[in-house]
Amino acid sequence: MSGCFERHRTTDSLCETYPALCKELNVNDGQCRIQRTTLIWQRYDVLKNPTDQEKFKELKDTQKYIYCLEYAARIEPTELKERKTIRMNALYDSYNNITRLNNELASSSDPEIIYYRWSQGDELAQNQFLELEGKPELETPDLQLALASYYISKDKDKTYQLLHHALSLYKKNEVVNQEIIKSLATLSQQQEKLKEAYIWVLIANDMNMPVTKSKKVANLFLLTEDEQNRLNKKATHILENLRNGSYKQNMVN
C-alpha cells in the first residue's frame, strides 16, 4: 500500500496530486496558512493510514483551523473581495467535516477519543471511560488527569492519589502537563498539606507556570527559613526525578 503514495516536498504538489485534500480550503490565502497546511498534511496521513487516532488528529487540526477561520472570516480584504466568501465557504465546510469525523469516531474504543466524546457531553462515553479505570488503557498521565477531574468533586483523597500516579507515568524528558502540578498545589492546600502545597508552588514556578510566588506562599503558611530551605531542596529533588522519569509519590512526603 505504501508504494501507492509518493513523497511530496511541498503542500502545493500534494494538493495537485490529491485535490480532495485541499478542496474547499482557503488555499492561496495568507490567513490561517499554518493551520491549513497542518490540516492538509494530516488529511494525507489519514488517506495513507485511516485509523481512529489519525482521524482524531484530523479532527483536532480541523478545530484549530476553524478557530483561525472564525477570526479571518470577519476580516474585510482590501483586495480580492471574493476571499471573504472563500473563507466563509471553508469555514462552513470545516463545520461539516467536524460533524463527519465525530460520526466516524462515535464508536471508537480508543480511550483518548472516548474521553473527548465525554468532554463533549456524551454520557455514554463517560460510562465507557470510567469502566476503563484501573486498566492498562488509561495508564498515561493525561488520561489519569482526566480520571482525576471526574473525582475532584467526589473524592479528594482519590483525586490526590490519581494526580501523583499521573506524574509517576512520565518518561525521561517528557513535558509535564501543567494542570497536574497546579491541581496538586491547589488540592494540597485544600487538604491543609501546606508544606506539600509550597513544594508544588516551587515546582510550578520553576516550570514557568502562572501561579502565586513561593515567597508569598511561605509567608501565608508561616514557614520558617529553615523549613523553606529544606522544602526547596525537596522540590529540586522532585524536579530532577520528574525530568528523569523516575518520580514517586513518597518523594513529596
N, C-alpha and C positions, 0 to 999 in steps of 0.2 A: 504493500500500500504506500509506503513512504516514497517509493520511486515515482509515484504519480505527482508528487508535489515538488516543484522546482525551488531552488534557493532564490530569494528575491532580495536585492540590495536596497531598494527604495520602495516607499509606500506607493508611489505612482505606478511602478512596474507591477506591484501586487494588484492594484486596482484595475490595471489594464487586462491582466490575466484572469482575475476573478471579480468582474464588475459588481456582482451581487453583494460583495463585502462592503462596498462603498456607496451602494445605491441609497439615495435619499439623504446622505450626509452632506454637510455644508463644505464640500471639497473646494479647494482654491479660495479659501477664505481665511484671513488671518485670525479670526476669532475661534477659540476652542481648538486650536491646532494640535496642542499636546494631547488633550483628552481624545480628540478624534483619531489621531494616529495610533494611540494606545489601543483604542477600541477596534480599529481595523485589524491590527495585528492579532488581537485576542480573538476576533472572529475567524481569522485564518487558523489559529490554534484549534478552535472548535471544529473547523472544517476538517482538519487533519486528525483530530482526536476528540470526538464528540462525547466526552464523559460528563457526568454531573458536575465535577469540580471545575472543568474548563467552562462549562455553561454558567456556573456560578460566578466565575471570574468575569465572564462577559456581562453578566447582569450588573455586577458592581462597577465595571468600567462604563456601562451604559448609564448608570445612575450618575457617575461623575460627569459624563458628557452632558447629561440633562441639566445638572446644576449650572454648568457653564453656559449652556444654550439659553436657559431661562433668563439669564442676565443679558447675554448677547442679543437675544431676540428683541429686547427693548431699545437697543441702540439704533439710532437713525443713521444709516450710511450717508456720508457726504457725496459719494459717487456710487454708481451701480445700485440704484434703489431696489432692484429685484433681490438683492442679497437678503434683505429682511424677510421677504417671502420664502426664500430658500431656507433660512434659519428656522422660520416657523414650521415649515414642512418637515425639516429634520427633527424638530422638537416633537411634533405630533407622531412621527414615525417611531421615534425613540420610546415614547409612551407605549405605543403598541408593542414594541419589542420587549419592554419590561413585562407587559401582560403575558406575552407569548412565553418568555423564559420562566416566569413564575408558574405558568401552567405546566411547562415541561419538567419543572423541578418539584412539583406538588407531591409526588410520590417517592421522592428520593430518600434513601436511608442514610445518607451522609450526615453525620451529627452536626457539622457546621451549617449545613443547609436546613436541617431540622430546626436548629436554634434561630436561624434567620427567619424562617416561617413563623416561629413562635414570636419573635420580636415584632413581626408584622401583624400580630393579633390572632394567629391561628391557634385555637385552644387544643385541637387535636395534636398539633406539633408540640405543644407544651407537655402533654402527657407522654408523647413518644420520647421527648428529650429526657424527662425525669425517669423514665424506665431504664435509661442507659446509665443511671448513676451507679458508680462502683464498677463499671465495666471498662475494659481497655479502650474502647472507642472515645471515652471522654478524658483520657489521660493526656491532655495538653493544657498549658497554662490558661489560654483564653477560654477554653470550654469549662475548666474548673472555675474561672472567674464568672462565667455565665451561670453556672450552678450556684455559686455563692450569692449572686444577685437575686436569685429566687428565694434563698433562705434568709436574707438580711432582715426582713421584717417578721420572720417566723422563729428563727433560732440563731441568735447571735454567736453562741459558742460554736455551733456547727459552721457558720459562716467564717469564723476566725480560723478554724482548722482547714477549711477548704482553701482559703487565701494562702495560708502557709504551704499547703500541699502544692498549690499552683506555682509558687516560687521554686519549690524543690524540683519541678519538672523542667526547668530551663537547662539547656545545654550550654557549653562554653561559648562565650561571645554572642549569645542571642540577646536581642534587645528586649528588656523587661517592659511589660505593659504598665504604664504609669498608674492606671486605675487600681492595680493590685496594691501598689505602695501607698497610694492616697487612701484607699479603703482600709488598709491596716492601721494607718496613722489615726484615722477617724474612729475606727472601731476600738482600738486600744484605749483611746481617750474616753470613749463612752463606757468602757468596761473598767475604767479607773486604773488601767495599767499604764500609769503616767510615764514611767521610765521607758517602757516599750514605745509609747507614742512619741517620746522625744527621739528615740533611735530612728524611727521611721521618718520623722521630720528631717533629721540629719541626712538620711539616705535620699529622701526626696529632693532636698536642696542640692545635694551632690549631683543628682541626675537632672538638675535644672528644671524641676517641676514647680509650678506656681502654687506653693503652699506658704504658710507663715514662716517667719525667720526663726531659726533654732534658738537664738538669744531670747526672743520674746517668749518662746515656749518654756525655756529654762526658768525664766522669771515667774511665769504663770504657775509652773509646777513646783516652785520653791526648791530647785535643785542647787546643791552646794557646788562649789568649783571642783572639788574632788569627784563628786558624782558626775559632773559634766565631762571631766577628763576620762573617767572610766567608761562612760557611755559612748564618748567619741571614739575610743579605741574599739569598742564592741561594734559600733556602726561601720568602722573601717574594715574590720574583720568580715562582717556580713557582706559588705560591698564586694570585697575580693572574692568571696565564695560565690556570690551571685554571678560575677563575671566569669568565674571558672566552672560554673555549672555544678557546684557542689554544696549548695545551700541546704541546711537542715534547720527545722524549727527550733531545736534546743539551743541554737546559736544566739537566739534573742532572749532566752530566759535567764 
